[in-house]
Amino acid sequence: MIQFPEGFVWGAATAAYQIEGGARDGGRGPSIWDTFSRTPGKVFAGHTGDVACDHYHRYADDVALMAELGLRAYRFSVSWPRIRPDGTGPANPAGLDFYDRLVDELRGRGIEPIVTLYHWDLPQALEDRGGWTSRETAEQFASYAGAVHARLGDRVDIWTTLNEPWCAAFLGYASGIHAPGRQDPAAAFAAAHHLMLGHGLAAQALRAAGARTIGLTLNPDSVFPADPDSQADVAAARVVDGVKNRLFFDPVLRGKYPADVLEHVSRFTDTAFLRDGDEQVIGEPIDLLGVNYYAPTYVRAQAGAPGDPAYPGTEDIAFVPPTGPVTAMGWQIEPAGLTALLERIGRDYPGVPIIITENGAAFDDRPAPDGRVADPERISYLDGHLRAAHAAIARGVDLRGYLVWSFLDNFEWAEGYRKRFGIVYTDYDTQRRTIKDSGRWFREVIRRNGLAE
């Protein structure tokens, strides 16, 4: 057996807009994803999260299914517009009641709730006033965090402020492929700062309220130069690493933005949004770092290359297409990239325990005539990445747990319902759930706390 440490946390993750549905139930207000998904051409086939997996109404059955899978932890996000429909003001009792019931259901099944306070569903009313480009949004986020903790803090020990602020900032405000769909690099850098400021303010509010474990979930890349012996490729990788990784790691874990990254940002904005004391707030100590990992990134210096709009300032840098096996998303399958990433974090930012808060793969799953959903490619993907995670532990990385993405097939953002990441199959017509072979396999991994050699 390849054995994981005693007490290793095994679980699965989801996000509110991707599974809840009930978009108009219980006083929920509109989010930027409600607006974006109704904008022609933004989401595959015009899909929306109005119904999604109907988890809002089926949560008790879903928690029973989690227990059947043997999950020890469940990471879910709270919908900000369900708690504060316009982003501000008093909390909506019906919204809090839903999460109250969900947490009680989880606790009753012996499943640890891990709360994420923001997984991209910003109240549309706040976006109308500037969204994450506005300092007000960061301040309102901290207030909202306090309201959720006031209701759930007696039963929730682990709190994550943000999920993947890079995506929220750069896919939402630079490339525009995610909500709110803006394409303005200066706005993206302002949004990134205010997201991190919101994290710091929320962490302070949670700590003052007595929260036990406070974390942040990032989606860092293992960024590799296509030719490690090429100084130009190494320099190109450093630029991409700055925008994707160090822009977030350094202020949180070192209390200061890197000088070279601020110089890069100054190409697009005067950084007037960065005020004295902000970095100290962002650097509020955290107890746990969440890492979401799916695939590595390879880049090379190439004159005339257009770069990637999600990485402003990467002109003359080519993003190397995947080689070898890929997932249905077209993402390269390279477990060794996870080991390298975890080792890099442990080396460059020591002292903070890590949990893998998302890892998984989309494949084209289809039920057989007998109803079975065989997904050997997903099993292979998960097995390889768990071995990569174990290799990092063996090399001294303080890795505390692993959460598979995702518990259910769900609304996959701009891809709509055509991409399936779940270890449980969702029939969107009937809302019937079917445990896939990968779900049964994962149940055995949890039971054994390890993998067969």
N, C-alpha and C positions, 0 to 999 in steps of 0.2 A: 504494500500500500504506500502511496504518497500521502502522508498524513498532514493535515493542517493543524495549527496550534489549537490547544484546548480553548474553548470559548470563542472560536472564530465565528463571525456572524454570517449566516447564510440567509439570503432573501431575494426579493424581486422588487422591481420599481415600476411606477407608472407616473402619469401627470394628469392633472385635473381636466384640462380641455381635451385631452386625447381619449379619455374613457368615460367621463361622467355623463355627458348628455345633460338632459334637464336644463337646457340653456335658458329657459324662461320660467323655470320653477323656483319657488321659494324666494322670490324677490331678487333673483340674480340679475345684475346689470350687464350690459354688453361689454365685451372685451375687444382688444385690437384684433384678436383672431376671429371673432364673429364678423367684424367689419372686413377684414382681409379676405376671409374665405368666401365672402359674398361679392368680392371684386372680380369681375370676369377675367379669366386667364391666369389668376394667381395660384389657384389650387387645382390639382388634377380633377378633371371632370366636374368641377364645381362642387366638390364634396365640402361638407361643413361638419363641425363638431356638435351640431344641434342634438343628435341622438347618441353618436359615438357608440360606446358599449353599454349605454344605459345603466352605468354603474350607480348613478344617483338613486335609482330605484331598486337595483339588484345587489347592492353592496353586501347584504347579509349572506346571500348565496355565494358571492365572490370570495368573501372571507372564509366561508366553509371550504371552498375549493383550495384556497391558500393552505388551510390546515391539512387538507388531503395531500397536498404536495409536500408537506413537512416544512414549510417556510418558517423560519425563526424570526424574520423581520420583514416588514413591508414599508417601503418608502413611497409615500404619496405626496402630492402637492395640494395645497389649499388654494382655492380659486379666490383671488383678491376681489373680483366683482361679485362673488357670492357673499362675501363678508361685508364689503362696502361698495354697493352698486355703482356709486359715482367716484369711488376711489378715496373719498374723504367722509368725515362726519361719523355719526354713531354707527356701531356695528349692527348688521342685520341679524336679528335673533334666529330667523329660520335658517340662515346660512351657517351660523355657528352650531345650531342644533344638528345639522347633517353630520358635521365632522365629530361632534360629541358622540353621536350614535356609532359612527365608524370606529372611533378609537375604543369605545366600550366593546364593540364586537371583536376587534383585534385582541384586546386584552383578555377577553373571555375565552379566546382560542389559544392563548399563550403566545401571541405574535407581537413582537416589539414594534410599535409605530415609530417611524422616522419621518418627521414632517419637513417638507420643503415649502417655504413660504412664497416663493416666486418661481414659477416655471412658465414664464413668457406671456401669461394672459393678463396684461396690463388693462385696467379699466379704461374704456375708450374715452371717458370724460377727462382723464388725466392726459392722455395722448393729445386730445384737442387743445390742451394748454401747454403743449411742448413735449409731453412724454418724458423719456429718460434724458432728453437734452436739457430739461429743466431741473433745477435744484429742488424745487417743490416736490417732485416725485420721490426723490430720495428721502425727504423729510416725512412725507406721507407714508412711505413704505415702513419706516420705523414705527410710526404710530399704529399702522395696521398690524405689524408684528406683535406689538404689545397687546392689542385687542385679542388676537388669536391665542397668545400665551395665557392671557387672563382666564380664558375658558378651558384650555386643554392642558395647561402646564402642570396640573396635579397628576396627570396620567401619561404625559409625553416627556421623555427624558432627553431625546436627541432631536435637535433643531438645526436645520440647514436654512440659511437665509436665501441664497440665490442658486438657481441651476444654470450653469453655462452662460455667464454674463458675456462671454465673447460672442456667442450666437445671438443673444438679444441685441447686442450693440452693432455687430458688423453684418450679420445677415438681415437684421431688421432696419438698420439705418444707412448701411454702406452699399451692399449689393442689392438690397430690397427684395430678396427672395423669400423672406419671412416678414411677418407683421412687425411694424406698420407699413413696410414696403417703401421706405424712403431710400434715396440714393444720393447721399451727401456725406463724404468722408469726414468733414469737420463735425457734422452732427454725430457721426458714429463715435468719434473720439470723446466728444462731450458726453454722449450716452454711456460709454464705457466708464468714464470717471464717476458719473452720478450713480451708476449701478454699484460701483465699488464703495462710494460714499454711503449709499443706502445700506449696503451690507454692514459697514462699520457702525452706522447709527443703529441699525436693527440689533446687531450683536451687543451693543451697549445697553439697549433697552431690554433685551432678553436677559442679559447678565444681571441687571439691576432688579429684574423681576424674579430672579432665582433660578433661571434655567440651568440645568446641570451640564449639558454637553451642547456646545454651539459650534457649528461647522459651516463650511462653504463648499459648494461643488463646482469645480472647474472642468473644462474639457481640453486639457493640454494635449499637444501633439508631440510625438517623437519626430522631430524635424531633422532629416538627414541630408547632407550634401550628396548629390548624385555621384560625385567623385570626391571622396574624402581627402585626396591628395591635391585637389585643386583649390588654391587660395580663394579664387573667385566664387567657387561653389560654396565653400565654407562661409564666406562673407554673406552670400545670398541666404544661406540657412540661418545665419544670425539675425538678419533682418526679419525673416518670417517668424523665427522664434521670439523675437521681441514683441511683435504684434499679437501673436497667438498665446504666448506663454508668460513672458516676463512682465508684460503690461499688467498682468493680474497677480502673478506669484509675488513679485517683489514688494508692492505696497502692502499686501496682506501679511507676508511672512518676514519682510525686512523693514517695513515701515517707510519705504521710499520708492518712488518710481525710478527706474534706471535712467541714467543721464542720456545714453544713446537712444533710448526709446522716446524720451521727451524731445530730443532733437528731431527725431523722425516725425513725431506728432506736429512739431512746429512748422512742417511743410504745409500743413493744412489748416491750422488754427493757432491763434495766439495763446491758447490755454488759459484764458482769463477765468475759465470755470474752476481752475485749480486755485483754491484759496489757502491762506496760511492756516495750518492746523488740520487740513483735510487728510493729509497722509497719516497723521497721528491717529485720527479717527478710523481710517481704513485699516490701520495696523492693530486695532483692538485684538488682543490675543484670541485665537480660536483653539478649540479642543480636538478638532477632527477635520481633516481635509478629505473631501470627496473627490474622487477622480473618475471621470467618464472616459473610456477609451474604446475606440472601434478600429482604427487603422492608422498606419504611419503616414508621414508626408515626406516626399523626396523633392528636392528643388535643385536647379542648376542656374548659373549665370548664363544669360542668353541675350545678346544685344537685340533690341527690337521686340522682345517678348512683351505682350500686353500686361502681364501680371494677372492677378485675380482681384476683382473689385471688392471681394470680401476681405482682402488684405491691402488696404490703401498704401500706395507707395512701393508696390512690388513690380513696377515696370522694369524691364530687362531681367526679370527672374521668371524662369519657366517652371511650372509645377509638373513634375514628371508623371505621365499616366501610369496607372497600376500595371504591374507585371505579375504573372502567375494567377492563382485562383482569386476570384472576387466574389462578393456577396451580390444579392439582387440590387443593392444600391450602387454597385460598381466600385465598392470599397475594397482595397487590397487586404487580403487575409495574411497577417504577419504577426503571430503571437510574440515573437522576439521583441517587437516594438514595445509591447507592454512591459516586459522585463526591463528594457533600457529606460523607459520612461519612469518607472517606479524607482529604479536605482538612481536616476538623475535627481528626482525629487528628494530622495533620502540623503543624497550627497550635498546638493546645493541648498536645501531648505530643511535641515535636520531638526528633530525635536517635536514634530507634529505627527501624531498617528494618522494613518491613511486608511480609507475604506474605498474599495471600488464600488462606486454608486451606480454605475451603468456599464455593462458590457454585453454585447449580443450581436445578432446578425439577422438581416432580412433574407429570406429565401422564398421561393414560389411554392408555398405549401398548399396541398389540395387533399381533401379527405378521399380515401379509397371507398369503393362501394360498401365495404363493411363498416365504414365510419372512422377507421383508424387514420391518424395523420402521422405518417412516417416522415421524419425530417433528419436523416442521417447527417446532412451537411451541417446543420445547426449543432448537433451533438459533437461533431468533429471540431467545429469552431470553438464551442464552449470548453471542450476538453483541452484543446491546445492552449487556450488563454488561461485556464486554471493552472495548467502546468507552468506556464510562463509566470503567473503570479506566485506560485510556490517557489519557483527558482529565485524570485526577488526576495522572498522571505528567507530562503536559505542563505542569501548573501547579506542579510542583516537589515532588510527594509522592514519597518514597523507597520505591517499591513494587518488590519484587524478584521476585515470582512469582505464579502463579495455579493453584490446584488445584480441579478441578471436583468437585462432589458430585453424583453418586457414580460410581465406577468401575462398580459393579454395581447393578442393582435388588436390594433387600435388605429385611430386617426393619426396618420404619420405626417402631420404638418402639411407642407406644400405637396407632398405625394398623395394626400388623401388616404383612401383605404386600400390602395393597390399594393402597398408594401407591408409585409407581415413579419414582425419581430418576436411575436409571443411564443412562450412555451405552452400556452393554451390557445387553441384555435377559436376564433369568434366567427360565427355565421351571422353576418350583419342583417340578414333578412329575418331570422328567427331569434337572434340573440342567444342561441344555444352555444354553450362552451364545451369544448372537447380537449382533454389533456393530450398534447402531442407526445410522441415518443421521447422528445427532448425533456418534457416535463417529468416523465417517469424516470428518465436517466438522472435528472437533477435531483429528484427525490432520493435516489440511492446515494448520490454524492453527499447529500446532507446527512443522511442516516449514518454513513460511514465516516463522515468528516474527512473525506479524502477520495483519492482516485486509485484505481488499480494500476500497478506498475506497467 
